[in-house]
Amino acid sequence: MAGGQTDGEDKVSLELTEEIIQSMEVGMAFRDYNGRISSMDFHRTSNYLVTASDDESIRLYDVSNATCLKTINSKKYGVDLVSFTSHPTTVIYSSKNGWDESLRLLSLHDNKYLRYFKGHHDRVVSLSLCARTECFISGSLDRTVLLWDQRADKCQGLLRVKGRPATAYDDQGLVFAVAFGGSIRMFDSRNYEKGPYEIFSVGGDVSDANVVKFSNDGRLMLLTTKDGRIHVLDSFRGTLLGTYNVKPVSSDSTLEASFSPEGMFVISGSGDGSVYAWSIRSGKEVASWLSTENNPPVIKWAPGSLMFVTGSSELSFWIPDLSKLAAYIGRK
């Protein structure tokens, strides 16, 4: 990225450490939004980033040269959650207009809808695409989780839940997780009709589930909740490895957290707009960045990179300050 994005050699030669995280600062920011960023996603194999905003826009960025390639407006339906498909210019996004809860498959190349996915009757609050197949899952305030195939209009499966659901596929697409009501339910993707094969508790935290995610290697999971807790678990045994606390979030906000690429650190937003980083190994906070905003930012770590991105009223790319690291690298 112009202005500090590390190139491919830096990605592999600099191992992520506490010192590197502590040196990170905003290297580039886009301040031309007219509303808060509600969602964003990195494409797995390209340099593209997509954002959704309360100003009813979807924006496509080329991270390698820090440029906005395209802005598409969704004035009729609004836009809330957005995720890339396997194709770098095709996304699925959820509505935010209060009257049409359909999901849409959109080509960013020519701004054409390729398919509508109708089935939810209230706002979609969770969206997860399988990295290995054409399948995806969505969770809604209507207390259903729907399973979809991108090639079909109608849902392929339905799960009823007792609370606000958070959903996620693991990287291999073999299992998916549905979190609500203080626990995480684990499903076999091929036999989900049989119900969860494991149910993991998260230490008595029964506040609304916000986000559930797997680490890249599938060994860890995290769950964020409305009360401002980020729980990290062993995804095989369900053992609770640590809980980190931030300011609680309002009912209309979402607390998001993200694993670093190698799964050693967690970064998270907070109900007061701040950003925090913790070491999973030690359980200790390693860095924090205070904010003048009062809503949790959307937060994503870039795949295979020494960079994370936050979205609030602006889009910010966080990269290491190499001048601060000169002495540290010299000692290595």
N, C-alpha and C positions, 0 to 999 in steps of 0.2 A: 504494500500500500504506500502510495506517495505520502511522505511525512512520517514514515517509521515502520511500516509493515515489514516484518522479517521475511527474508526470502526462503526458498526451500532448504538451503544449506543451514541457515540459522535455526530452522525448525528442528532439525535433527541434532545439531551440534550443541545447542544450549538446552540442557536439561532443566525443566521447570523446578525452581527452588523457592524457598520462602523469600530469599533476597530478591529474586526476580519479581515475585508478586509484589513485594513491598515497594519496588521501584516503579510500578506501573502507573501511568498517568494517561490522560486523554491526549491522543496524538492527532485526532481529527474528529470534528463534530459537524453534523448537519442540523442547522437551526431553522430550517424553512418549513417546519410542520405547523399546522394551525390547530392541532389537537394532540392529545397524548398518544404515544405509540402503544398499541394494545397487544401486539404480537410480532414476533419475527422468527426467521428460520434461516439457517445456512444450508445450502445444497451440499450434499455429502462429497461429491467428486469434482465440483467446479468451484470457481471463486465467487459465486453469486450469493447474495443475501437478499431476502425479501422482508419487507415490513408491512404491517397493517396499522392504520391510525384512525383515531376518532374523527379526523377531518375527512373520513370516507375515502381514503386513498390507499392504494397498494403500490409500493415502490420497489423497484428492482435495482440493486447496486452491484457493481463489479468491485469487489474488495481489493483486488490486486492493484488497481490504480485509483481507488477511492472516488468513483464517479457514480452518479445516479443515472442509470441507463434508461429508465422508463418510469413514468407515473401513470397509473390507471385509476380512474375514479369509479367508485361504486355508490353513486348517489342514491339510487333507487333502493338498494338493499342494505347499505352500510357494510362495514367489514369489521370483524372482531378478531378471530383466530385465523392464522394462515400458515400453511405448511407446503413445502416443495413435494412434488412427486419425484420419481426417479429422473424425470426429465428436467433439465435446469431452467426451462421457461414455462413450466406448467405447475400450477398450484391448486390446492383445495382450500377454500376459505368458508368461514361461517358468517352469517348475517348479523346485523345489529340494528334492526329497524322495529322490532317488537311485533311484527305481524307475519313474517315469513322466516321460519327457522330452517329452511333448506340449506344444505351444503352445496357448493358449486365447484366444479372442475373448470378452471379457467386457463386458457392459453394466453400467456403474457406477450407472446410473439405478435399475435394479431388481435388481441383483446376479444376473443370469442369464447363463449361458454360451450364446453364440450359435453357436459352432463350435469344434471341436477340430481341431488340425493335428498329425497323427501321422506320424513319419518318422525322427526322430533317435533314436539309441541311446545317447547319452551327453549330458552337460550342455551346454545351449545357452549359448555364451559371447558371442554377438554377434547383435544384432537390429536391423534397419534397415527402416523403412517408407518407401515411395515417396510423396512429397508430392503427386504429380499423378495417381496411379492407385490401384487397390486392391491393388497388388502389394507384397510385402515379401520380405526375404531373411533367413535365419538361418544362423549358423555354429556348429558344435558340436565338442566334443572328440572326437567320433567321426570327425573329419577329413572331414566333408562340409559343403557349403554347399547349402542347399535354397532354391528359389525358389517362392513361393506366390502365390496369388490369394485374397484374403479371402473370396471367394464360393464357394470349393471346398475340400473337406476334404483332398484329396490334393495333394502338391507338384506343381508344374508343370515343375520342372527340378532337376537334381542336378549339382553340381560336386564332384569329389574333390580334396582338397588334401593337402599333405605337412607338416602342422603345425597348430597352433592358429590358426584363422582369425579375422580381424577383417573386418567387412563394412560398406559404406555406399553408399547412393544419393547421387547429386548432386541439387541442388535441383530440377532440371528433370525428373529421372527418366529421362534419356536414357542415362546410363551408371551403372555401379556398380563399386565397387572391392572386391577381395578381397586382403587382406594376410596373408602368412605367410612364414616362413623368410627374412627379410631383403629381401623385395621386395613391391611392390604390383602386382597384376594388374588391368588396366582392361578392362572388358567393355562392349560395346554391349548395352543392355537388350533390344533387339529381335532381336539375332543372337548371343546369348551362347553358343549351341551351337558356334559357330565357334572358340571359345576367345578368349583375351585379344587385344585389338588392340595393346596396349602392356604392357610389363613394366618397372616403374621400380625401380631399386635404391635402398637407403637407406644407403649408405655402409658396407657391411660389417657392419651390426648384425643378427646372425642370431638374437638372443634372441626369445622368444615375442612375437608381435604381440598387443597388448592392445586398442587402439581405433584405428580409422581414420575420418576425418571430412573433409568438404568445407567450405570457407568458403561463406557465403551466396551469393556471386556466382559460385561454382564455379571460381574461378581458382586457388585454393590447396587443398592437402590437408595434413592432419597425420596422423602415425602415432606412437602411443606403444608402448613395448616394456617388457618385464619388467625389463630392465637399467636402467630409469630414464631413458630418452631420449625426447625429443619431437622428431621430425623434421618439418620443414615443407618442402613441395615445390610447385613449379609443376605444376598438375594437367594442363596441356596438354603440356608438354615433359618433365616428370619431373625437372627440374633441382632438386637439393637446395639450398634457400635458406638453411637453418639447422638446427642441432641444439642443443637445450637439454638440460641434464643435471640430474636430481634424484636423490634416493636410490632405489635399486632397490626393487622390490616383491616380496613373497613370491609363491610359485606360486599360492596361492589368493586373491590380491588382484588388482585391475585398476587400472592407472594410467590415469586419464582426464584429458583436456585438452579445451579448448573455444576456438574462435575468438570474438572479440568480434563484434558484429553487422556492423560494416563491414569486418572482416577485417584490421585493423591490429595487433591484439594477440592473444596467446595466453595463456590462464590454464591452470594445471595443478596437480594434486595432486602428492604426493610420497610415497615409501615411509615417511617419518617423520611423515606427517600434515600437513605444511606446505602452503601454497599459494603459487604463484609466478606472476608476470606478466612477459611479455617483449614488446618491440617487434619486430615482424617487420622493419620497415624498418631499424632499427639493429642488430638481433640482440642487444641488451643487455637484461639484467634491469631492469625498471622498478619492481618492488615485490615484497615477500614478506611473508607473515604466518605466523609460527611457531605450532606447535600442541603441545599436551601429549599428543595421541593418537599412535599409532604405526602407523596404517594409512592408505593414501591415501584422501582423501575423493572421493566422486562430485562432479562439478562441471559446471555448465551455465550458460551465459550466457543471460539472458532475451531473447527475440526483440525487437529494436528498442528496447531499454531500457538505461538506465545501471544495470544490476543483474545480479549473478550470484548463484547459489545453490550452496551446498555441502551435502553430506549425509554424515554420519559417524554418530556415536551421537546426533546431533541435526541438525535441518534449520535452516540459517542463510541469511538473506537479506542480501546485502552491497550497500550503497548508498553513494553519496558523502556525506561529511560536509560539508555546505554551509558550515558555519562556517569550516572550513579553506580553503575555496575562495573566500571573500569577497574576499580581497586579489587572488587570481589573476583572478577574474572582473572585478574593478574595473580591472585593467590592460588587459583585452581591448579 
